[in-house]
Amino acid sequence: MNEFAGSLAGRFIVIDGPDGAGKTTQLRSLREYLTALGCRVAVVIDPGTTKIGQKIRSLLLDRDNGEIGPMCETLLFMASRAQLVYERVRPALEQGKVVLCDRFVTATIAYQGASGVDHGTILKLAEIAIEGTWPDLTLILNLPVKEGFNRLGVDRARLKRPQDEEMQRISGPKKRSQAGPRQLFLFGDRMESRSSNFHRRVVEIFKELHSYYPGKVRYVDGVGTEEEVFSRLTAELAKEFSP
């Protein structure tokens, strides 16, 4: 293990950004990169990963659940996050692993903030939920709403993979269900199916939150090929943690 890899031991790193920014793709590439360097890596998804978190995730993203109030959404995200930190994040950090997280409190500030919840309230609730386990570094992938929608195939007809497929892309393939081929969900999940104005506000909040968010926030240009974006991401990581 080289010095850079050693400096990452026990670090909590979050990748966040608007829909279509490529978080999951970049997180997977980062896991492979850090593993090759000799790091022990734990990957988690927020909300999700734990059994409780997966149930809350399904509740939050299922369009059939209709309207959920912004504060109710916020509290549900925090409940899932509390379990994630307790069950997976904190133990992995104590073992000296690098924890890579797909979304975290920054996402709640952006999405529920765009619905009207004050960021100060969200931060207070987060402090209670995560008990001070803030990321060492949060990397926000910057991407215009139009570009993100293009990547998702949004043209008034949205296509979204099933929720458990996001887990598969990180944790590896599972056996195909006997129920038949995977289905595609039209029009996206509850968050993705909101108006373009909502998503533009989300992007703006992501750009602003570095001024008040606990811990370090760095921005990575999400426009370009996967390789180009990954090069920028690892450059930011090196700036922060190189000995």
Beta strands, then each sheet from edge to edge (+ up, - down):
strand 1: 12-16
strand 2: 41-45
strand 3: 98-102
strand 4: 137-142
strand 5: 159-160
strand 6: 185-186
strand 7: 216-221
sheet 1: 2+ 3+ 1+ 4+ 7+
sheet 2: 5+ 6-
end
